[in-house]
Amino acid sequence: MSRVGQRLRLAGTVAIVVGLASVIYAALLVARVTAPEPLRPREAVNSTALTPPRALRPPFTAGESLGQVSITRLGLRADISEGESTAVLRRGAGHLSDTPWTGQDGNVVLAGHRDTVFRALRKVELGDVIEIATVDGSVHYSVEQMSVVAPDDLTVLEPFGGSTLTLVTCYPFTFIGAAPSRFVVRAREIVGR
């Protein structure tokens, strides 16, 4: 076999190995995102006792499991943990520690990667319902606004009246590497649902 033939064969073998590795990596990401762990209680609660308001509980600890976020229409479902560390965002969505939690007035903020847990947000629409499910129950929010902002625009963390939810991910969704912008979804709690 000629030297050119050997090089072509080697290049073909390398391409197959890289392709297989990419498929395995993608399958692992999809399996992790689409099969979230069941909700785990933050603390043991006597089923006959009333759950105290969040304000009376100690602060969440970094990495603590808080619940799940889902948007049924988009097939989005992900675990939520406290914080925005690399380890937390590798597992699912992260609750920004300096923001309120469900049951409190203010803006609950969740962050997630655009290529895993928040990939489906590229198809989000006004009026979509976002559910936050915890051991204390579920809270539903209706999407009111989507926007693209600079990574250092912290105004998206501020409250915007009543009980609200903000989802933040990198943008554009198809960008390779560190994305230059952030995609922000703002939603308001649906009262009486």
MIDRENVEX-296496 format. One record per atom (N, C-alpha, C): atom name; residue in three letters; residue number from 1; chain; x, z, y. Coordinates in steps of 0.05 Angstrom, whole numbers, plus 5000, padded with zeros to 4 digits. Atoms other than C-alpha are relative to their C-alpha. Layout:
! MIDRENVEX-296496
atom/type/seq/mol/east/up/north
CA/ALA/NUM/A/X/Z/Y
...
This chain:
! MIDRENVEX-296496
atom/type/seq/mol/east/up/north
N/MET/1/A/5017/5000/4976
CA/MET/1/A/5000/5000/5000
C/MET/1/A/5018/5000/5025
N/SER/2/A/4984/5003/4976
CA/SER/2/A/5027/4982/5069
C/SER/2/A/4998/5026/5017
N/ARG/3/A/4999/4977/4982
CA/ARG/3/A/5044/5033/5122
C/ARG/3/A/4975/5002/5017
N/VAL/4/A/5024/5001/4984
CA/VAL/4/A/4984/5011/5164
C/VAL/4/A/4976/5010/4982
N/GLY/5/A/5021/4991/5018
CA/GLY/5/A/4938/5021/5103
C/GLY/5/A/5001/5030/4995
N/GLN/6/A/4997/4971/5004
CA/GLN/6/A/4966/5091/5092
C/GLN/6/A/4990/5015/5024
N/ARG/7/A/5008/4986/4975
CA/ARG/7/A/4954/5110/5164
C/ARG/7/A/4969/4998/5003
N/LEU/8/A/5030/5003/4998
CA/LEU/8/A/4882/5083/5162
C/LEU/8/A/4987/5019/4980
N/ARG/9/A/5011/4982/5020
CA/ARG/9/A/4869/5122/5098
C/ARG/9/A/5002/5029/5010
N/LEU/10/A/4996/4973/4989
CA/LEU/10/A/4897/5186/5130
C/LEU/10/A/4981/5005/5023
N/ALA/11/A/5019/4997/4978
CA/ALA/11/A/4856/5175/5193
C/ALA/11/A/4972/5003/4990
N/GLY/12/A/5027/4998/5012
CA/GLY/12/A/4793/5165/5151
C/GLY/12/A/4996/5028/4988
N/THR/13/A/5002/4974/5012
CA/THR/13/A/4807/5229/5112
C/THR/13/A/4997/5022/5021
N/VAL/14/A/5002/4980/4978
CA/VAL/14/A/4818/5269/5176
C/VAL/14/A/4973/4999/5013
N/ALA/15/A/5027/5003/4988
CA/ALA/15/A/4753/5241/5206
C/ALA/15/A/4979/5013/4983
N/ILE/16/A/5020/4988/5018
CA/ILE/16/A/4714/5262/5144
C/ILE/16/A/5002/5030/5001
N/VAL/17/A/4996/4970/4999
CA/VAL/17/A/4744/5333/5145
C/VAL/17/A/4989/5011/5026
N/VAL/18/A/5010/4991/4974
CA/VAL/18/A/4729/5341/5219
C/VAL/18/A/4970/4998/5001
N/GLY/19/A/5030/5004/5000
CA/GLY/19/A/4658/5314/5210
C/GLY/19/A/4987/5022/4983
N/LEU/20/A/5012/4979/5018
CA/LEU/20/A/4644/5362/5152
C/LEU/20/A/5002/5027/5013
N/ALA/21/A/4997/4974/4987
CA/ALA/21/A/4672/5421/5191
C/ALA/21/A/4980/5003/5023
N/SER/22/A/5020/5000/4979
CA/SER/22/A/4627/5402/5250
C/SER/22/A/4972/5005/4990
N/VAL/23/A/5027/4996/5012
CA/VAL/23/A/4565/5398/5206
C/VAL/23/A/4997/5029/4990
N/ILE/24/A/5001/4972/5009
CA/ILE/24/A/4581/5466/5174
C/ILE/24/A/4997/5019/5023
N/TYR/25/A/5002/4983/4976
CA/TYR/25/A/4592/5498/5242
C/TYR/25/A/4972/4999/5013
N/ALA/26/A/5027/5004/4989
CA/ALA/26/A/4526/5469/5269
C/ALA/26/A/4979/5014/4982
N/ALA/27/A/5019/4987/5018
CA/ALA/27/A/4489/5493/5207
C/ALA/27/A/5001/5030/5002
N/LEU/28/A/4997/4971/4996
CA/LEU/28/A/4516/5563/5216
C/LEU/28/A/4987/5009/5026
N/LEU/29/A/5012/4993/4974
CA/LEU/29/A/4495/5564/5289
C/LEU/29/A/4969/4999/4998
N/VAL/30/A/5029/5002/5003
CA/VAL/30/A/4425/5540/5271
C/VAL/30/A/4989/5022/4983
N/ALA/31/A/5009/4979/5018
CA/ALA/31/A/4418/5590/5214
C/ALA/31/A/4999/5027/5015
N/ARG/32/A/4999/4975/4985
CA/ARG/32/A/4438/5647/5260
C/ARG/32/A/4978/5001/5021
N/VAL/33/A/5020/5000/4979
CA/VAL/33/A/4390/5626/5315
C/VAL/33/A/4971/5000/4989
N/THR/34/A/5028/5003/5010
CA/THR/34/A/4329/5609/5272
C/THR/34/A/4992/5022/4981
N/ALA/35/A/5007/4978/5018
CA/ALA/35/A/4333/5670/5227
C/ALA/35/A/5007/5027/5012
N/PRO/36/A/4992/4975/4987
CA/PRO/36/A/4334/5730/5274
C/PRO/36/A/4993/5024/4981
N/GLU/37/A/5005/4976/5015
CA/GLU/37/A/4338/5799/5245
C/GLU/37/A/4973/5012/5008
N/PRO/38/A/5024/4987/4992
CA/PRO/38/A/4275/5840/5242
C/PRO/38/A/5005/5021/5021
N/LEU/39/A/4997/4979/4979
CA/LEU/39/A/4262/5889/5299
C/LEU/39/A/5008/5026/4987
N/ARG/40/A/4991/4973/5009
CA/ARG/40/A/4298/5955/5290
C/ARG/40/A/4993/5019/5022
N/PRO/41/A/5007/4981/4979
CA/PRO/41/A/4272/6016/5326
C/PRO/41/A/5024/5011/5014
N/ARG/42/A/4977/4989/4985
CA/ARG/42/A/4317/6043/5381
C/ARG/42/A/5003/5029/4993
N/GLU/43/A/5000/4972/5006
CA/GLU/43/A/4299/6114/5360
C/GLU/43/A/4977/5006/4981
N/ALA/44/A/5022/4993/5018
CA/ALA/44/A/4257/6148/5308
C/ALA/44/A/4977/5011/5017
N/VAL/45/A/5023/4991/4985
CA/VAL/45/A/4187/6157/5336
C/VAL/45/A/4979/5008/4980
N/ASN/46/A/5022/4991/5017
CA/ASN/46/A/4133/6198/5302
C/ASN/46/A/4976/4983/5006
N/SER/47/A/5022/5020/4996
CA/SER/47/A/4076/6149/5291
C/SER/47/A/4975/5013/5013
N/THR/48/A/5024/4987/4988
CA/THR/48/A/4025/6201/5315
C/THR/48/A/5005/5007/5029
N/ALA/49/A/4993/4993/4972
CA/ALA/49/A/4062/6213/5381
C/ALA/49/A/4998/4976/5017
N/LEU/50/A/5000/5022/4981
CA/LEU/50/A/4053/6171/5443
C/LEU/50/A/5029/4994/5008
N/THR/51/A/4973/5008/4992
CA/THR/51/A/4115/6131/5462
C/THR/51/A/5003/5006/5030
N/PRO/52/A/4997/4993/4972
CA/PRO/52/A/4142/6158/5528
C/PRO/52/A/5007/4975/5016
N/PRO/53/A/4992/5023/4984
CA/PRO/53/A/4151/6110/5586
C/PRO/53/A/5030/4996/5000
N/ARG/54/A/4972/5007/5001
CA/ARG/54/A/4218/6074/5588
C/ARG/54/A/5017/5016/5019
N/ALA/55/A/4985/4985/4980
CA/ALA/55/A/4239/6112/5650
C/ALA/55/A/5008/5028/4990
N/LEU/56/A/4993/4973/5011
CA/LEU/56/A/4240/6177/5609
C/LEU/56/A/5020/4999/4977
N/ARG/57/A/4981/5003/5021
CA/ARG/57/A/4286/6149/5556
C/ARG/57/A/5028/4998/5011
N/PRO/58/A/4972/5004/4991
CA/PRO/58/A/4362/6150/5560
C/PRO/58/A/5006/4971/5003
N/PRO/59/A/4993/5029/4996
CA/PRO/59/A/4394/6085/5583
C/PRO/59/A/5008/4988/4973
N/PHE/60/A/4991/5014/5024
CA/PHE/60/A/4407/6032/5530
C/PHE/60/A/5030/5000/4999
N/THR/61/A/4971/5001/5003
CA/THR/61/A/4476/6029/5501
C/THR/61/A/5008/4970/4995
N/ALA/62/A/4990/5028/5003
CA/ALA/62/A/4518/5965/5500
C/ALA/62/A/4997/4991/4971
N/GLY/63/A/5003/5012/5027
CA/GLY/63/A/4500/5921/5441
C/GLY/63/A/4975/5010/4985
N/GLU/64/A/5024/4989/5013
CA/GLU/64/A/4436/5961/5425
C/GLU/64/A/4979/4978/4997
N/SER/65/A/5022/5019/5005
CA/SER/65/A/4380/5919/5394
C/SER/65/A/4975/5009/5014
N/LEU/66/A/5023/4993/4984
CA/LEU/66/A/4321/5917/5441
C/LEU/66/A/4974/4986/4991
N/GLY/67/A/5024/5015/5008
CA/GLY/67/A/4273/5866/5410
C/GLY/67/A/5005/4971/4997
N/GLN/68/A/4997/5028/5002
CA/GLN/68/A/4261/5792/5409
C/GLN/68/A/4985/4986/5022
N/VAL/69/A/5013/5017/4980
CA/VAL/69/A/4244/5737/5459
C/VAL/69/A/4992/4975/4985
N/SER/70/A/5010/5025/5013
CA/SER/70/A/4202/5677/5438
C/SER/70/A/4983/4984/5019
N/ILE/71/A/5017/5019/4987
CA/ILE/71/A/4169/5616/5466
C/ILE/71/A/4989/4982/4978
N/THR/72/A/5011/5013/5024
CA/THR/72/A/4123/5591/5410
C/THR/72/A/5000/4970/5003
N/ARG/73/A/5002/5029/4997
CA/ARG/73/A/4112/5521/5439
C/ARG/73/A/5027/4986/4996
N/LEU/74/A/4974/5012/5002
CA/LEU/74/A/4187/5508/5440
C/LEU/74/A/5014/5007/4974
N/GLY/75/A/4986/4991/5025
CA/GLY/75/A/4203/5542/5373
C/GLY/75/A/5024/5018/5006
N/LEU/76/A/4978/4983/4992
CA/LEU/76/A/4250/5589/5411
C/LEU/76/A/4993/5029/4990
N/ARG/77/A/5002/4972/5009
CA/ARG/77/A/4260/5658/5379
C/ARG/77/A/5028/5011/4997
N/ALA/78/A/4973/4989/5001
CA/ALA/78/A/4321/5702/5389
C/ALA/78/A/4999/5030/5004
N/ASP/79/A/4997/4971/4996
CA/ASP/79/A/4342/5774/5384
C/ASP/79/A/5010/5006/5028
N/ILE/80/A/4990/4991/4974
CA/ILE/80/A/4355/5812/5448
C/ILE/80/A/5016/5026/4996
N/SER/81/A/4984/4976/5001
CA/SER/81/A/4411/5863/5454
C/SER/81/A/5008/5007/5029
N/GLU/82/A/4992/4991/4974
CA/GLU/82/A/4435/5904/5513
C/GLU/82/A/5028/4989/5007
N/GLY/83/A/4974/5009/4989
CA/GLY/83/A/4491/5873/5555
C/GLY/83/A/5003/4970/4998
N/GLU/84/A/4994/5029/5000
CA/GLU/84/A/4522/5805/5565
C/GLU/84/A/5028/4994/4990
N/SER/85/A/4973/5004/5012
CA/SER/85/A/4587/5812/5526
C/SER/85/A/5000/4975/4982
N/THR/86/A/4998/5023/5018
CA/THR/86/A/4613/5755/5484
C/THR/86/A/4987/5006/4973
N/ALA/87/A/5011/4992/5026
CA/ALA/87/A/4593/5793/5420
C/ALA/87/A/4969/5000/5001
N/VAL/88/A/5030/5000/4997
CA/VAL/88/A/4521/5803/5446
C/VAL/88/A/4990/4972/5001
N/LEU/89/A/5010/5027/4996
CA/LEU/89/A/4512/5731/5468
C/LEU/89/A/5006/4982/4975
N/ARG/90/A/4995/5015/5024
CA/ARG/90/A/4541/5706/5402
C/ARG/90/A/4977/5005/4980
N/ARG/91/A/5022/4993/5018
CA/ARG/91/A/4483/5741/5366
C/ARG/91/A/4973/4992/5010
N/GLY/92/A/5026/5007/4989
CA/GLY/92/A/4426/5723/5413
C/GLY/92/A/5000/5002/5030
N/ALA/93/A/5003/4997/4971
CA/ALA/93/A/4401/5737/5484
C/ALA/93/A/5010/5028/5008
N/GLY/94/A/4990/4974/4990
CA/GLY/94/A/4431/5793/5526
C/GLY/94/A/4983/5009/5024
N/HIS/95/A/5014/4988/4977
CA/HIS/95/A/4392/5839/5573
C/HIS/95/A/5021/5010/5020
N/LEU/96/A/4981/4991/4980
CA/LEU/96/A/4430/5848/5638
C/LEU/96/A/4995/5029/5007
N/SER/97/A/5003/4971/4999
CA/SER/97/A/4442/5922/5643
C/SER/97/A/4990/5011/5027
N/ASP/98/A/5008/4990/4973
CA/ASP/98/A/4429/5930/5718
C/ASP/98/A/4971/4991/5007
N/THR/99/A/5028/5008/4994
CA/THR/99/A/4358/5901/5712
C/THR/99/A/4981/5017/4984
N/PRO/100/A/5020/4983/5014
CA/PRO/100/A/4293/5936/5691
C/PRO/100/A/4995/4989/4972
N/TRP/101/A/5009/5009/5027
CA/TRP/101/A/4263/5931/5622
C/TRP/101/A/4970/4998/5000
N/THR/102/A/5029/5004/5001
CA/THR/102/A/4192/5914/5600
C/THR/102/A/4987/5027/5004
N/GLY/103/A/5015/4975/4994
CA/GLY/103/A/4141/5965/5624
C/GLY/103/A/5008/5011/5027
N/GLN/104/A/4992/4991/4974
CA/GLN/104/A/4177/5974/5690
C/GLN/104/A/4995/4977/5020
N/ASP/105/A/5001/5020/4980
CA/ASP/105/A/4164/5938/5755
C/ASP/105/A/5028/4990/5006
N/GLY/106/A/4974/5012/4994
CA/GLY/106/A/4220/5891/5773
C/GLY/106/A/5005/4976/4983
N/ASN/107/A/4992/5025/5012
CA/ASN/107/A/4257/5832/5745
C/ASN/107/A/5017/5005/4975
N/VAL/108/A/4985/4998/5025
CA/VAL/108/A/4278/5835/5672
C/VAL/108/A/5016/4974/4997
N/VAL/109/A/4984/5024/5002
CA/VAL/109/A/4337/5787/5664
C/VAL/109/A/5014/4999/4973
N/LEU/110/A/4988/5005/5026
CA/LEU/110/A/4360/5757/5598
C/LEU/110/A/5019/4975/5003
N/ALA/111/A/4981/5023/4999
CA/ALA/111/A/4421/5711/5590
C/ALA/111/A/5004/4991/4971
N/GLY/112/A/4995/5010/5027
CA/GLY/112/A/4436/5666/5531
C/GLY/112/A/5015/4973/5002
N/HIS/113/A/4985/5025/5000
CA/HIS/113/A/4479/5607/5511
C/HIS/113/A/4982/4976/4999
N/ARG/114/A/5016/5025/4999
CA/ARG/114/A/4452/5537/5525
C/ARG/114/A/5002/4984/4975
N/ASP/115/A/4997/5016/5024
CA/ASP/115/A/4478/5510/5460
C/ASP/115/A/4992/5015/4975
N/THR/116/A/5010/4985/5023
CA/THR/116/A/4448/5564/5415
C/THR/116/A/4972/5010/5007
N/VAL/117/A/5026/4987/4997
CA/VAL/117/A/4391/5612/5432
C/VAL/117/A/4982/4988/5021
N/PHE/118/A/5016/5011/4978
CA/PHE/118/A/4368/5579/5497
C/PHE/118/A/5001/4970/5002
N/ARG/119/A/4999/5030/5001
CA/ARG/119/A/4378/5506/5476
C/ARG/119/A/4972/4989/5006
N/ALA/120/A/5027/5010/4997
CA/ALA/120/A/4302/5497/5475
C/ALA/120/A/4990/5001/5029
N/LEU/121/A/5009/4998/4972
CA/LEU/121/A/4296/5515/5549
C/LEU/121/A/5001/4974/5015
N/ARG/122/A/4999/5027/4986
CA/ARG/122/A/4312/5443/5568
C/ARG/122/A/4972/4987/5000
N/LYS/123/A/5027/5011/5002
CA/LYS/123/A/4239/5428/5548
C/LYS/123/A/4979/5019/5011
N/VAL/124/A/5019/4980/4990
CA/VAL/124/A/4207/5488/5582
C/VAL/124/A/4982/4987/5022
N/GLU/125/A/5018/5010/4981
CA/GLU/125/A/4146/5474/5625
C/GLU/125/A/4986/5023/5015
N/LEU/126/A/5016/4980/4986
CA/LEU/126/A/4106/5511/5678
C/LEU/126/A/4976/5008/4983
N/GLY/127/A/5022/4990/5015
CA/GLY/127/A/4054/5555/5645
C/GLY/127/A/5007/5008/4971
N/ASP/128/A/4992/4991/5026
CA/ASP/128/A/4093/5564/5580
C/ASP/128/A/5000/5030/4998
N/VAL/129/A/5001/4971/5003
CA/VAL/129/A/4084/5634/5552
C/VAL/129/A/5025/5010/4986
N/ILE/130/A/4976/4988/5012
CA/ILE/130/A/4146/5676/5538
C/ILE/130/A/4991/5028/4991
N/GLU/131/A/5007/4974/5010
CA/GLU/131/A/4137/5737/5494
C/GLU/131/A/5025/5017/4995
N/ILE/132/A/4979/4980/5006
CA/ILE/132/A/4182/5798/5492
C/ILE/132/A/4987/5020/4981
N/ALA/133/A/5011/4982/5020
CA/ALA/133/A/4168/5837/5428
C/ALA/133/A/5020/5023/4995
N/THR/134/A/4983/4977/5005
CA/THR/134/A/4196/5908/5421
C/THR/134/A/4985/5019/4981
N/VAL/135/A/5014/4980/5017
CA/VAL/135/A/4180/5968/5377
C/VAL/135/A/4977/5013/5015
N/ASP/136/A/5021/4988/4984
CA/ASP/136/A/4136/5991/5435
C/ASP/136/A/4976/4981/5004
N/GLY/137/A/5022/5019/4996
CA/GLY/137/A/4093/5928/5434
C/GLY/137/A/5011/4974/5012
N/SER/138/A/4992/5026/4989
CA/SER/138/A/4094/5858/5464
C/SER/138/A/4991/4998/5029
N/VAL/139/A/5007/5007/4973
CA/VAL/139/A/4094/5835/5536
C/VAL/139/A/5002/4970/5003
N/HIS/140/A/5001/5029/4997
CA/HIS/140/A/4075/5764/5555
C/HIS/140/A/5004/4992/5029
N/TYR/141/A/4994/5010/4973
CA/TYR/141/A/4100/5724/5615
C/TYR/141/A/4993/4971/5001
N/SER/142/A/5006/5028/4996
CA/SER/142/A/4078/5657/5643
C/SER/142/A/5021/4988/5019
N/VAL/143/A/4979/5013/4984
CA/VAL/143/A/4132/5609/5669
C/VAL/143/A/4988/4990/5026
N/GLU/144/A/5009/5008/4973
CA/GLU/144/A/4124/5598/5744
C/GLU/144/A/5020/4981/5014
N/GLN/145/A/4980/5016/4985
CA/GLN/145/A/4189/5564/5764
C/GLN/145/A/5025/4995/4983
N/MET/146/A/4974/5006/5012
CA/MET/146/A/4252/5530/5738
C/MET/146/A/5017/4989/5022
N/SER/147/A/4982/5010/4979
CA/SER/147/A/4313/5517/5780
C/SER/147/A/5028/4999/4989
N/VAL/148/A/4971/5002/5007
CA/VAL/148/A/4387/5500/5777
C/VAL/148/A/5014/5012/5024
N/VAL/149/A/4986/4986/4978
CA/VAL/149/A/4434/5545/5817
C/VAL/149/A/5030/5001/4994
N/ALA/150/A/4971/4997/5003
CA/ALA/150/A/4508/5557/5827
C/ALA/150/A/5005/5025/4983
N/PRO/151/A/4995/4977/5018
CA/PRO/151/A/4540/5606/5777
C/PRO/151/A/5003/5027/5015
N/ASP/152/A/4997/4975/4985
CA/ASP/152/A/4553/5656/5833
C/ASP/152/A/4975/5007/5017
N/ASP/153/A/5025/4994/4985
CA/ASP/153/A/4481/5655/5860
C/ASP/153/A/4986/5023/4986
N/LEU/154/A/5011/4976/5012
CA/LEU/154/A/4459/5726/5845
C/LEU/154/A/4971/5006/5010
N/THR/155/A/5027/4995/4990
CA/THR/155/A/4392/5720/5882
C/THR/155/A/4980/4997/4977
N/VAL/156/A/5018/5003/5023
CA/VAL/156/A/4361/5701/5814
C/VAL/156/A/4996/5027/4986
N/LEU/157/A/5002/4974/5013
CA/LEU/157/A/4372/5773/5792
C/LEU/157/A/4981/5019/5016
N/GLU/158/A/5017/4982/4983
CA/GLU/158/A/4330/5802/5849
C/GLU/158/A/4971/4999/4992
N/PRO/159/A/5029/5000/5006
CA/PRO/159/A/4258/5823/5839
C/PRO/159/A/4985/4980/5017
N/PHE/160/A/5016/5018/4984
CA/PHE/160/A/4206/5774/5862
C/PHE/160/A/4970/5007/4999
N/GLY/161/A/5027/4990/4998
CA/GLY/161/A/4144/5818/5862
C/GLY/161/A/4987/5006/4973
N/GLY/162/A/5013/4992/5024
CA/GLY/162/A/4112/5857/5805
C/GLY/162/A/5019/5000/4976
N/SER/163/A/4985/5000/5025
CA/SER/163/A/4135/5854/5732
C/SER/163/A/5006/4971/4993
N/THR/164/A/4992/5028/5004
CA/THR/164/A/4175/5790/5722
C/THR/164/A/5023/4998/4980
N/LEU/165/A/4979/5006/5020
CA/LEU/165/A/4224/5758/5673
C/LEU/165/A/5016/4976/5010
N/THR/166/A/4983/5023/4993
CA/THR/166/A/4283/5713/5687
C/THR/166/A/5018/4994/4976
N/LEU/167/A/4982/5009/5021
CA/LEU/167/A/4320/5673/5634
C/LEU/167/A/5022/4983/5013
N/VAL/168/A/4977/5014/4987
CA/VAL/168/A/4390/5647/5653
C/VAL/168/A/5018/4988/4978
N/THR/169/A/4981/5013/5018
CA/THR/169/A/4434/5597/5616
C/THR/169/A/5016/4980/5015
N/CYS/170/A/4983/5019/4987
CA/CYS/170/A/4489/5548/5632
C/CYS/170/A/4986/4973/5001
N/TYR/171/A/5012/5026/4995
CA/TYR/171/A/4472/5478/5657
C/TYR/171/A/5022/4981/5010
N/PRO/172/A/5020/5015/5016
CA/PRO/172/A/4473/5419/5644
C/PRO/172/A/5002/5007/4970
N/PHE/173/A/5001/4993/5028
CA/PHE/173/A/4452/5429/5572
C/PHE/173/A/5019/4984/4983
N/THR/174/A/4983/5018/5016
CA/THR/174/A/4494/5371/5547
C/THR/174/A/5030/5001/5009
N/PHE/175/A/4973/4998/4989
CA/PHE/175/A/4557/5390/5586
C/PHE/175/A/5019/5012/4979
N/ILE/176/A/4980/4990/5018
CA/ILE/176/A/4620/5401/5544
C/ILE/176/A/5020/5016/5016
N/GLY/177/A/4982/4983/4985
CA/GLY/177/A/4662/5460/5567
C/GLY/177/A/4985/5019/5018
N/ALA/178/A/5012/4981/4982
CA/ALA/178/A/4649/5510/5622
C/ALA/178/A/4981/4985/5020
N/ALA/179/A/5020/5015/4984
CA/ALA/179/A/4585/5486/5656
C/ALA/179/A/5001/5008/5029
N/PRO/180/A/4997/4994/4971
CA/PRO/180/A/4584/5481/5732
C/PRO/180/A/4976/5014/5013
N/SER/181/A/5025/4989/4988
CA/SER/181/A/4513/5508/5743
C/SER/181/A/4986/5018/4980
N/ARG/182/A/5017/4984/5017
CA/ARG/182/A/4460/5555/5716
C/ARG/182/A/4972/4990/5001
N/PHE/183/A/5028/5007/5001
CA/PHE/183/A/4390/5538/5693
C/PHE/183/A/4984/5026/4999
N/VAL/184/A/5015/4975/4997
CA/VAL/184/A/4340/5592/5712
C/VAL/184/A/4970/4995/4996
N/VAL/185/A/5028/5001/5005
CA/VAL/185/A/4270/5603/5686
C/VAL/185/A/4988/5026/5010
N/ARG/186/A/5013/4976/4990
CA/ARG/186/A/4226/5652/5724
C/ARG/186/A/4971/5001/4991
N/ALA/187/A/5027/4997/5011
CA/ALA/187/A/4162/5680/5695
C/ALA/187/A/4988/5027/5010
N/ARG/188/A/5014/4976/4991
CA/ARG/188/A/4109/5732/5715
C/ARG/188/A/4984/5011/4977
N/GLU/189/A/5015/4988/5022
CA/GLU/189/A/4077/5782/5668
C/GLU/189/A/4971/4993/5001
N/ILE/190/A/5028/5006/5002
CA/ILE/190/A/4008/5763/5644
C/ILE/190/A/4986/5027/4995
N/VAL/191/A/5014/4975/5001
CA/VAL/191/A/3965/5824/5657
C/VAL/191/A/4974/4997/4984
N/GLY/192/A/5025/5000/5014
CA/GLY/192/A/3909/5840/5609
C/GLY/192/A/4999/4982/4975
N/ARG/193/A/5000/5017/5024
CA/ARG/193/A/3931/5796/5552
C/ARG/193/A/5003/5017/4975
